[in-house]
Amino acid sequence: KRDWSSDVCSSDLRLRAGAEQDRADAQLELGRAYAFGYLAPRDFALARTWLLAAARNPDADWQTRDAAETELAEVTRLLDAERAQQAPTRIGQLAYGAAGR
């Protein structure tokens, strides 16, 4: 029986290493991994960080840059929606905390 978890860990490490070495294709793929929640837990803020790096990478080819910009717009929209959804909860927690003093 094959242990897929070690394969995923190894893929994540290679992808992260490539992204940190300013490889635009790895930055794009790591952004996708965070956006879709594969190889890493879904995290729109980290996805946005890596997609932005790919979009601004001067060594990126036009296809990579175009894909990064397109996905960056979508992730930014999702991140804004996520933050807006959390805002009422945070306001309620702050109000409750102040009332309890």
N, C-alpha and C positions, 0 to 999 in steps of 0.2 A: 504494500500500500504506500502510495506517494504522499509525502508531507508537503502540501501546497503552501502552508503558512511560511515555511522557510523560503520558498520560491518568491512569495510576495514580498517578504522582508528584504530579500536580496535585490529584487527589482526596484523597490522603493529606495534602497541605499544607492544603487547605481544611478537612478533617475535624479535623486537629490544631489549627488556628487556632480553630475553633468550640469544641472541647473546652477549650482554654486560656482562652477567653472565658466559661467556665462555662455553656455551653449543654448541658443534660442530654442531649438527643438525640444530640449529637455525642460526648459522653463515653461514652454507651452504645455507640454505633457504633464508636468507637475501641477500646473494651474488647473488643468482638466481633472487630474486625480483628486485634488481638493474640492473642486466644484461638484464632481459627481460622486465623491465618496468611495473611490476605489484606490487601493494601495494606502489609503490614509482616511481617517474620519472626515466627513464633509465639513469644510470650513471655508465659507465664502470670503472671509477677510484674507486668509492665506492664498486662496485661489486668485483673488484680485491682485495680490502682491506679485505672484509669479507670472500672471498673464500680462501685467503692466511691464514687468521686466522683459518679457519676450517681445512685447509690442515696441518697446523703446530700444531694444538691443540693436546696435548699429550693424552687427554682423548677420542679422536675421535676413533671410530671403523674403521676397515680397509675399509669398504664400503663407509663410509662418507669421509674418507681421500682420497680414490681413486676418488670418484665423484668430490670432491673439486679440486683435482689436474688436472683432465681432464677438468673441466669447467674453471679453472684458466688459463690453456693454451689457451683456446679459447677466453676468455675475454681479456687476454693480447694481443693476436693477433688483436682483434677488437679495443682495446684501442690504440695500435700502429698505426693502419690504420686511426683511427679518428684523432690522433695527426698529422700524416703525411698529411692528407687532410687539416687540419687547418693551417699548417706551411706556405704555400704560401700566404694565406690571412694575416697572422701576419707579414710576411716579407714585403708585399706590404703596410700594414698600417704603419710600421716603416719607410719605404722609403718615403712614402707620408708625414709623419709627419716631417721627417728631411728636405724634400724639401720645406715644407711650412714655414720654419723658416727664 
